[in-house]
Amino acid sequence: MDPTVKDHRVNEYLLRLNRCIDYIQKHYADSLNLSKLAEVACFSRFHFHRLFRALIGETVNDFVQRVRLEKATQRLILYKDQPITDIALSCGFSSSQNFARCFKSYFGVTPSHVRAEYNWSTWAASLNLMKEENGAQRHPEQAERLRNYLRQHNIAADDLISSSTPMPVTIQQLPALRVAYVRTRGPYQVEAIRSAFDSVLRWARPKGLLDGNPIVLGVLWSTPSITPREKLIYDAGIAMPDTIKADKWVNIQTLKGGRFAVCHCEVEDRRHEEAWMQLILNWLVASDYQPDDRPGYEIYYSDSTSNDQRRTLLDLCLPIKPLKG
């Protein structure tokens, strides 16, 4: 077979499977049987199951269960007053017992443990303590937990915790965005993300979609502290008018609008995750807001390849909601 034909076919398969992944991300609380998901991807059940495992790296059922568990974990962290049973049912589990069993099997701890140790109020308090003078010495367990996370993600812990640089953050009501995207799966690495942006911009240029001031953005669908690094999802995209349709090169999705904390900053290559942590440590934990469960995204104004400092000008857009009293 001509390698070009083969590449086009694999790309077409991935586009269909990404449509299915988008559907799962939006409907994870619904009954997601194999026939329905195969229909969304426009495959027969037999071929869908085989292709999903071969190209995505896990079975359909494993993927659905992992998404549900990760969504439930986010809710355990963010919504400390919501009963665990309600969280289980709202994330597609048949009962709290089934949820607890699956959760313990996957994470090695109980939902109650995660709620006690990692709910937003506890985490924010720990981070604020860490930023106080001698906070690390007075709270060694919290300090070590944070340092372990930062070490695993190659973030300079001491610089991050001790930073007192004001964050240029504004609260904005951002509109919903219809986005054409190319998806990457795996660690948030510069090379893979840049290749995805090259693909989507190469697709957009001949259509005249780069004229004027298009919104070029990267969508972070996964939380690195929850999702395994090899399964992180990042979409390189560009905002589209309704007249543009998906084709054999890109998918199109709609991102929810709402309230966001927007931080305009300049970030070095390979330090994007550190910039997000700076936003959380140096602004969010001292604010009257907490994270929402919509995906965050980055709006790009420049490309690091266009300057010698390898720095990118962008907005970090963090979905937020008010803290409850």
MIMAR-746490 format. One record per residue: residue in one letter; x negated, y negated, z of N, C-alpha, C in turn. Coordinates in pm, whole numbers, plus 50000, padded with zeros to 5 digits. Each point is the difference from the previous one (the first is absolute). Example, Ala and Ser with C-alpha at 12.3 -4.5 7.8 and 13.67 -1.06 7.14 Angstrom:
// residues 2
A486815056950780500894988150000499104988050000 S500354989549928499184988150006500774989150073 
//
This chain:
// residues 325
M499165012050000500844988050000499124987550000 D500414989949924499304987249998499974994350142 P498794996550056499924994750137500884987850022 T500164991649896500854988250014501455003850023 V500455010049925501375004950017500185005650140 K499015007650045500075005850135500074989050106 D499164989549986500024989050096501354993150002 H500594997849883501304993649992501075008550068 R499905013149982500995008950061499884999850152 V498765000550052499804999450145500524986850054 N499744989049927500484987050044501534999750005 E500645005949900501465000749997500515008250118 Y499355011150031500405008150114499894991950131 L498874992850015499804992250122501044989050014 L500344993649890501024989650004501335005750048 R500365011649950501265006350044499935003850148 L498885005550042499865003950140499994987650091 N499424989049953500014987850079501434994550014 R500825001649898501414996250013500665008150112 C499635012750006500535008750105499504995650137 I498714996650010499444995250127500694987250044 D500244990849905500734987750033501385003350055 Y500655009749938501345004050045499945005650142 I499015008250027499855005850134499754989050103 Q499154990249967499694989250093501264992050036 K500944998949906501224992350026501115008550063 H499995013149973501125008650042499555011450092 Y498934997750077499455010850083500995005150104 A501004991750036500985004350100501115008649940 D500085000549868501065007649933499605014749985 S500965008049957499715013949966499245000249867 L498765004350003499154999649881499695014349956 N500925006049926499765013649954499184999849871 L499435011549968499095001049886500694996449869 S501245003949985500724997249875500174985049978 K500354992750106500184985649989498694993149963 L498915003750066498714993549975499475003549861 A500245012349957499605003949864500774991949897 E501274997350029500824991949909499464985749992 V499584994350114499444986550001498734999449915 A499205010650007498745000549924500185004949857 C501235004049963500295005149865499185012549966 F499945009350095499375012949980500995011050039 S499755012149949500735011550053499485002650141 R500815006750083499575002950137498675007450002 F499865009949914498795008349998498774991649967 H500054992249891498854992249960499744988550098 F501064994350055499844988950094499205004550122 H500365011150058499325004850120498525002649973 R499705006249888498615003249966499204987449971 L500574990849923499294987849963499784991050121 F500994999250087499864991650118498835004750085 R499935013150022498905005350082498654998149932 A499965002149869498724999149928499494985649993 L500904990349976499574986349976500044991250124 I500855003150096500094991950122499205006150113 G499785013149996499125006350099500705005850120 E501315000150001500775006450106501365004049943 T500685009250065501295004249950501024988850019 V501115001049928501064990050013500514999750144 N500255011650057500535000550137499024994250100 D498715003049983498994994550090499944984949988 F500104994949877499964985549979501204993350067 V501195005449979501214994250059499905000250153 Q499555011250055499905001050146498974990150054 R498894998449929498964990650047500524985749996 V500704996249894500564986549992500974997550115 R500855009850027500964998450110499294998550134 L498975008150023499264999250125499284986650013 E499434995149891499304987250005500974988550023 K501185000549935501014989650022500475000550146 A500185012050052500435001450140498944994650094 T498745002549970498914994850083500004984950002 Q500214993849884500084985449995501134994950089 R501125006949999501144995650081499745002150148 L499325010950035499645002250140499114988750051 I499114995249912499074989450038500714986550007 L500884997449903500594986749988501264998050082 Y500795010750014501324998450064500035007950131 K499414994350103499835007450125501325002950069 D501064992349970501285002050067500955009249924 Q499635004049879500885008849923499815014450047 P501075007150036499875013950047499295008749898 I499185009350048499235008849910500945008449914 T501135004250056500965007749920500514991849882 D500294987250024500474991249892498934998549892 I498744998750043498904999049904499905012749917 A500115011550066499915012949930501085001149893 L501234996850036501115001349905499904989749888 S499534988050032499904989449899498865002649902 C499105009350033498885003349911500195013449930 G501205005550006500305011949921499865013250071 F499745000050132499905012750073501385004250051 S500215013050004501335005250032500344998750148 S498974999350085500234999050144498734994850067 S500144995550124498824995550075499055011650028 Q500575012250017499155011650026499155003449878 N500634999649883499265002749876498924989449978 F500344987550027499044989049987498825001950095 A500295003150126498935001650099499065011349961 R500565011049950499185011549960499114996349880 C500574993649901499214996249881498944989650037 F500384990650086499094989350040498795005850073 K500255008850097498915006050079499105008449910 S500605007249905499215008349909499104991649912 Y500494988349956499234991749907498984991250071 F500414993350109499124990350065499275005750123 G500495011150052499355005950117500434993950132 V500914990449998500534993750121501504998549983 T500694996550108501464998649994500384985849957 P501234998349948500474986449970499964990950123 S500325005550117499994992050123498604994850031 H498995008249972498614995750024499654988249909 V500375001049873499714989049907500734987450044 R501255001450039500764988250045499354993650122 A499545008050093499404994650123498654993449973 E499215006249912498634995349979499874989549892 Y500875000449899499744991949881501164990949960 N501024998450084501054990649957499414986049990 W500654991649920499404987149966499684991750124 S500885000050100499774992150120498735004450072 T499825013350014498815005350067498754996849920 W500085002149867498834997649915499634985250001 A500994991349986499724985650001499374995750132 A500535005350111499434996550131498565004750010 S499735012249950498635005350004499054991549916 L500464996049882499164991949913499734986350062 N501014994350064499804987150066499005001350115 L500095011050074499055002450107498585001349946 M499895006749886498705001949937499364986749961 K500824990249966499474987349954499644990750116 E500425003650119499614992050117498535002350032 E499424990650069498605001450041499855012450089 N499045008449966499735012550073501185009849994 G500894998149902501165008849990499615014549976 A498985002349918499585013649970499485007150124 Q499314992550087499475006050122501125003350099 R501024991450003501095002250095500995010549953 H500045002449869500975009549944499285009549903 P499125008450054499155008349913500795009849913 E501135005550049500755009749919500614993449876 Q500634988350021500574992949886498904995749904 A498874995750056498894995549916499485011449914 E499855011850060499465011349925500975004649893 R501294999650030501005004049901499934990849878 L499944987050024499924990549890498685001549925 R498915001650072498695001249933499955012649914 N500595010950047500025012349919500744997749869 Y501144993350007500764997149878499174991449905 L499404989650052499234990949916498775006949942 R499385008750080498825007349952500375009349885 Q501135006850012500455009149894500284992649870 H500344987250010500354992249882498914990149960 N498785002150056498844991949964500234985150020 I500644996550112500264986150034499104996250117 A499394988249993499094995550105500814996250123 A500035009050098500894998350115499674987550081 D498744998050034499634988750086500334986749935 D499694998749871500304987549929501504997649995 L500755010749979501454998749987500634995750132 I499615006550108500604997350130499604986350052 S498754995949974499514987550056500324987949913 S500515002449879500264988949908501034990450057 S499704987249990500964989850045500374990549886 T499695004149877500324991849884501514998849984 P500524987749996501464998549983500465006349869 M501155006450004500555006249880500984990149935 P499794996849871500904990849930501295006949961 V500895001950096501225007949979501224990849994 T500875002649905501294993249994501105010649997 I501164996750054501165008949996500824996149878 Q500225009649911500714997049875501115010149975 Q501044995249937501095008749955499715003149853 L499505012149972499605003649865501125007449928 P500134997949871501085006549925499675014649971 A501015007649961499775013549949499204998849870 L499165010049975499154999749881500195012849920 R500184998449872500055011449908498605001649943 V499385011350026498575001649977499705011849908 A499254997349894499435010849918498695004050065 Y499765013150015498845004150078499315012349943 V498745001450038499215012149981499555004550139 R500205012650033499815005050136498665006950018 T499424998250119498845007850040500355007850127 R499425011750013500155008250121498635003450052 G499804998050130498705002850060499534988050081 P498765000450052499484988950079500104986849925 Y500254989250074500084986849938498594995549963 Q499535004249882498664997049954500044990349883 V498994991249996499954989449900500085005549858 E499225010449970499915004949863501345005149949 A500695008150080501295005649957501044989149986 I500034990650093500994989349996499734990849880 R498734997049975499674991349886500385006649868 S499785013149990500375007249879501514999449977 A500785001150108501464999249988500424986049954 F499374989650054500324986449957499614997949854 D498855005349959499604998949859501075006049909 S500545011450042501015006849918501284991749988 V500504994850113501264992749994499844986649929 L498854993550015499784987249931499785002249850 R499355011049965499815003349859501365002649934 W500915005950075501365002349949500764986849987 A499824990850095500784987750005499534989549899 R498704999849969499434989249919500644998649862 P500105010749919500594998349867501494996450002 K500655001850113501424996450012500174985450039 G498884992850020500074986150040500364998050146 L499905010850079500424999250140498964993850091 L498804997349946498964993650079499964984949975 D500864995249912500074985649975500614992950121 G499584987550022500524992750115499345004650128 N500765001950104499475004250130500745012550049 P499695011549942500695012350042499625003850142 I500925006750068499705005350134499365013749984 V498695000650028499255012549995499825004750144 L500405012150030500015004350139499665014750016 G499515003350120499755013850038500885003650118 V500715011249989500975004050102499445011450083 L499984998350131499485010350091501175007950057 W500245011849943501145008150041499695008350124 S498745001350036499625009050108499324992450113 T500065005650119499324994650117498805008750030 P498774994949984498815008550016499895006750137 S500594993950103499925006250132500965011750015 I500935001749904500985010950006499805010049886 T499864995049877499905008649882498565004749979 P499795012949971498645004749967499414991749885 R498724996950008499384990849904500115005149856 E499945013149982500075005449865501414999149941 K500994995950082501384999349952500564985850004 L499154990250023500444986150001500504996049860 I501034991749995500564995549873499844984849988 Y499414995849888499814985749971500434997749856 D500854989949978500484996849866499414986849954 A499305000249888499524987849935501104995449905 G500494987750018501174996249923500044985549959 I501024996749921500264986449956501524998149997 A500464988550051501444997450005500554998549859 M501205005649978500585000949866501404993849996 P500374993949888501414996149982500865012349972 D501304998550013500925011249980499985005549858 T499524991949905500015004349860498945010549968 I499015001450086498925009549976500385013550061 K499845010549922500365013450044498765008650020 A500155010550081498915009650017499755007149866 D498775004549980499685007549879499025011150037 K499275005249902499125011350026498714996150072 W499834986950029498774995650066500214995150142 V501184994750031500234994650134501375004250051 N500125000250133501305001050066500404986250047 I501274998350034500494987450055500785003050128 Q499744991950103500685001450128500414986250049 T500934999650095500424987450061499584999850146 L499274989850039499584998150139501004991050070 K500395003750121500954992050076499404986550037 G500834989749996499594987050049500224999150150 G499834988050054500214998050142498934991350061 R499885000850132499064991550073498615006650002 F498994992049966498625004849998499094989950069 A498965005350065498864991750041499025000249884 V499684988349947499144999049882498694993450040 C498915007149980498674995050035499204997949871 H499694987549969499214996749881498535000650038 C499225008749934498635002050042499135004849884 E498705000450026499035005149905499345012250062 V500015011249929499575012750059498915006349915 E498975005050066498925006949930500455013949956 D499365004949894500245013849959499825009450118 R500845010150008499935010750101500334995050142 R500554987850013500344995050133501484996050010 H500805005449910501434996750002500685005350126 E499665012250038500645005750120499614991950123 E498774995250003499564991550110500814987050004 A500294994549881500794987649995501405002350057 W500605011449968501325003350056499925001450151 M498955006450050499855001550144499784986450067 Q499274991049933499824986550053501354993150014 L500855001749899501324993850004500805005250120 I499925012950024500745006050112499414995750134 L498655000850011499344996950127500054985250035 N499744991649900499814985850029501244991449978 W501055006049944501234992249987501225007450053 L500255012149949501265006750029500195002850148 V498975004950069500195003950140500254988050090 A499674988049954500244988050080501234992349952 S500705005649900501154993149942501295004650065 D501104994749952501325004250046500645010149905 Y499145007249925500485009549899499375013650021 Q500605009949936499445013449993500145004949856 P499245010449961500095004949862501385005749970 D500404998749875501215006449950499565012749927 D500955008549959499625012549936500014999249847 R500144988049942499814998349856498515000649968 P499635003649878498575000449968499404986049991 G498774998550046499274987649981499374999849862 Y499624988149955499324999249871499034988349995 E499135000349900498994989749979500274993249866 I500124986749999500174992549876498644994349962 Y499545003149878498654996449958500004987249918 Y499014991250031499794987749924498685000149925 S499105008950037498735001449930499525014350015 D499055003749915499425013550001498544998850044 S499585008950090498634999150052498955001849892 T500365005849885499025001849892499694986949930 S500804989550029499814987249930499054990650074 N499415004550111499074991450073498865008250059 D498914993350029498805006950050500155004850143 Q500914993950077500155003650142500855012550020 R500595005349892500885011750007501114997850102 R500644988349991501094996550090501274997649920 T501135003550059501294998749934500884990350077 L500644990749929500944990750061501395006249993 L500675001350114501295006950002500864995750118 D501255004149996500914998850114500255013950056 L499855001550131500455012150068501444997550043 C500915008249955501434998150028500485011250091 L500164996750128500375009850101501484998650034 P500815010449976501434999250035500174999650151 I500824990950049500164998150145501464998250036 K500255001250129501324996750056499774994750139 P500944992550057499804994250134499885010850107 L499224996850101499955008850117501334999350073 K500425011350051501225000150080499684995250140 G500964993950064499804995050134499895010950103 
//
